[in-house]
Amino acid sequence: MEYKQIQELIKTINKSSISELSIEDGDFKITIKQEFSSGAAQYPMQAMQPMQHMMSAQPMSQVHGAAAAGEEKATPKAETPSATGITVKSPMIGTFYRSPSPDKPVFINVGDEIKAGQIVCIIEAMKLFNEIESEVSGRVIKVLADDSSPVEYDQPLFLVEPI
């Protein structure tokens, strides 16, 4: 199963009321669990065996009835809270990084103008580094997450003022 398929499967499960899903394909085995408490969904993920190699797999529509996905990179959710700006949120659970490596400059700073599709950060999940692209254009007002810190699904990362 390809990484992109796994990401889309996790997103689909997060939006559903499924509490656990297990998939086996040859040597590859993954179990995704989601716990519900007091009406609010939490999104812990557990892989039974780490994926050693990217494997070709069946189309997503054949894997437990999930819809096929065409996303190339994870994209953060954005919502318009009030007149203060647009909140760019994390599309996944992982570790937030502002730069591609410790010796490289950060992707964006407060005051920078960004465009939709521009890489704004990296989120490491399951030993894979996911480049997160902005869905909005504007000026960065505030960075809401600390570098090298864990982030949750749907956690605010940046505040962007549309221009």
PLY file of the C-alpha trace (Angstrom):
ply
format ascii 1.0
element vertex 163
property float x
property float y
property float z
element edge 162
property int vertex1
property int vertex2
end_header
0.00 0.00 0.00
1.39 3.38 -0.94
1.88 6.13 1.64
-0.61 8.43 -0.11
-3.24 5.72 0.09
-2.58 5.30 3.82
-2.93 9.07 4.37
-6.25 9.18 2.52
-7.49 6.12 4.40
-6.68 7.80 7.72
-8.52 10.96 6.64
-11.55 8.91 5.60
-11.61 7.02 8.90
-11.23 10.26 10.88
-14.37 11.61 9.20
-16.36 8.43 9.89
-17.65 6.63 12.96
-15.38 3.62 12.37
-13.46 2.86 15.56
-10.92 0.37 14.18
-9.76 -0.87 10.78
-7.18 -3.59 10.04
-5.72 -4.27 6.60
-3.38 -7.10 5.63
-1.71 -7.33 2.23
1.03 -9.96 2.11
3.73 -8.96 4.64
2.16 -5.53 5.13
-0.24 -5.14 8.05
-1.74 -1.91 9.43
-4.34 -1.24 12.11
-5.84 2.22 12.49
-7.78 2.95 15.69
-9.85 5.94 16.66
-11.22 6.51 20.14
-14.31 8.53 20.93
-14.89 10.24 24.27
-17.72 12.57 25.32
-18.83 13.18 21.75
-15.45 14.53 20.58
-13.29 12.39 18.33
-9.64 11.80 19.08
-7.34 10.43 16.41
-4.63 8.10 17.68
-3.06 5.85 15.04
-1.17 2.63 15.57
0.66 0.66 12.91
1.06 -2.98 13.85
4.13 -3.43 11.66
6.08 -0.48 10.25
6.04 -0.24 6.48
9.51 -1.17 5.28
8.98 -0.56 1.58
6.40 1.27 -0.48
4.31 -1.50 -1.98
1.98 -1.40 -4.93
-1.53 -2.18 -3.78
-5.10 -2.36 -4.87
-6.88 0.90 -5.66
-8.36 2.52 -2.57
-11.89 1.71 -3.79
-11.08 -2.00 -3.31
-9.70 -1.56 0.22
-12.73 -1.91 2.50
-14.90 0.29 0.25
-12.92 3.52 0.71
-12.95 6.11 -2.09
-9.85 6.53 -4.29
-7.65 9.54 -3.55
-5.71 11.83 -5.89
-3.87 14.13 -3.48
-0.14 14.45 -4.00
0.80 16.15 -0.74
-0.93 16.72 2.55
-2.64 20.07 2.67
-3.64 21.87 5.84
-7.20 22.84 6.53
-7.98 26.54 6.60
-10.94 28.28 8.09
-11.93 31.89 8.51
-12.51 32.61 12.20
-13.12 36.37 12.32
-11.65 39.54 10.84
-8.28 38.64 12.42
-7.24 36.24 9.66
-7.35 32.68 8.38
-6.19 29.83 10.58
-4.10 27.22 8.76
-4.51 23.90 10.57
-2.56 20.66 10.67
-3.89 17.95 8.35
-2.38 15.17 10.49
-0.83 14.11 13.77
2.96 14.37 13.92
5.95 16.55 14.76
5.91 20.11 13.38
9.08 21.51 11.77
9.44 25.05 10.41
12.49 24.22 8.25
13.54 21.28 6.05
16.53 20.55 8.34
18.15 22.16 11.40
20.84 23.89 9.31
18.39 25.32 6.74
16.30 28.51 7.05
12.61 28.29 7.99
10.02 28.01 5.22
8.09 31.13 6.31
8.39 33.89 8.92
5.91 36.34 10.41
5.35 39.10 7.86
6.12 36.92 4.83
3.65 36.81 1.96
2.65 33.27 1.00
0.76 31.86 -1.96
-1.59 28.90 -2.18
0.48 25.77 -2.88
3.62 27.13 -1.18
5.30 24.81 1.35
4.87 26.32 4.82
6.21 23.55 7.10
6.94 19.84 7.46
5.09 17.38 9.66
6.87 14.14 10.47
4.54 11.17 10.90
5.61 7.53 11.11
9.22 8.42 10.16
8.04 10.16 6.96
8.44 13.89 6.39
5.32 15.44 4.82
5.63 18.83 3.13
2.58 20.88 4.07
1.35 23.35 1.47
-0.78 26.41 2.13
-4.33 26.44 0.78
-4.53 30.22 1.12
-2.61 33.27 -0.03
-1.81 36.13 2.31
0.59 37.55 4.88
1.68 35.46 7.87
0.48 37.19 11.06
1.54 34.59 13.63
3.15 31.16 13.94
0.97 29.23 16.39
3.03 26.03 16.84
6.51 25.62 18.30
9.27 24.15 16.13
9.97 20.43 16.78
6.80 20.09 18.86
4.05 17.49 18.50
0.87 18.66 16.77
-2.58 17.13 16.67
-4.96 16.71 13.77
-6.75 20.04 13.08
-4.43 22.01 15.42
-3.86 25.65 14.34
-0.35 26.17 12.89
-0.39 29.65 11.34
-2.57 32.74 11.27
-2.68 34.32 7.79
-4.14 37.68 6.78
-5.63 37.51 3.27
-4.28 40.14 0.86
0 1
1 2
2 3
3 4
4 5
5 6
6 7
7 8
8 9
9 10
10 11
11 12
12 13
13 14
14 15
15 16
16 17
17 18
18 19
19 20
20 21
21 22
22 23
23 24
24 25
25 26
26 27
27 28
28 29
29 30
30 31
31 32
32 33
33 34
34 35
35 36
36 37
37 38
38 39
39 40
40 41
41 42
42 43
43 44
44 45
45 46
46 47
47 48
48 49
49 50
50 51
51 52
52 53
53 54
54 55
55 56
56 57
57 58
58 59
59 60
60 61
61 62
62 63
63 64
64 65
65 66
66 67
67 68
68 69
69 70
70 71
71 72
72 73
73 74
74 75
75 76
76 77
77 78
78 79
79 80
80 81
81 82
82 83
83 84
84 85
85 86
86 87
87 88
88 89
89 90
90 91
91 92
92 93
93 94
94 95
95 96
96 97
97 98
98 99
99 100
100 101
101 102
102 103
103 104
104 105
105 106
106 107
107 108
108 109
109 110
110 111
111 112
112 113
113 114
114 115
115 116
116 117
117 118
118 119
119 120
120 121
121 122
122 123
123 124
124 125
125 126
126 127
127 128
128 129
129 130
130 131
131 132
132 133
133 134
134 135
135 136
136 137
137 138
138 139
139 140
140 141
141 142
142 143
143 144
144 145
145 146
146 147
147 148
148 149
149 150
150 151
151 152
152 153
153 154
154 155
155 156
156 157
157 158
158 159
159 160
160 161
161 162
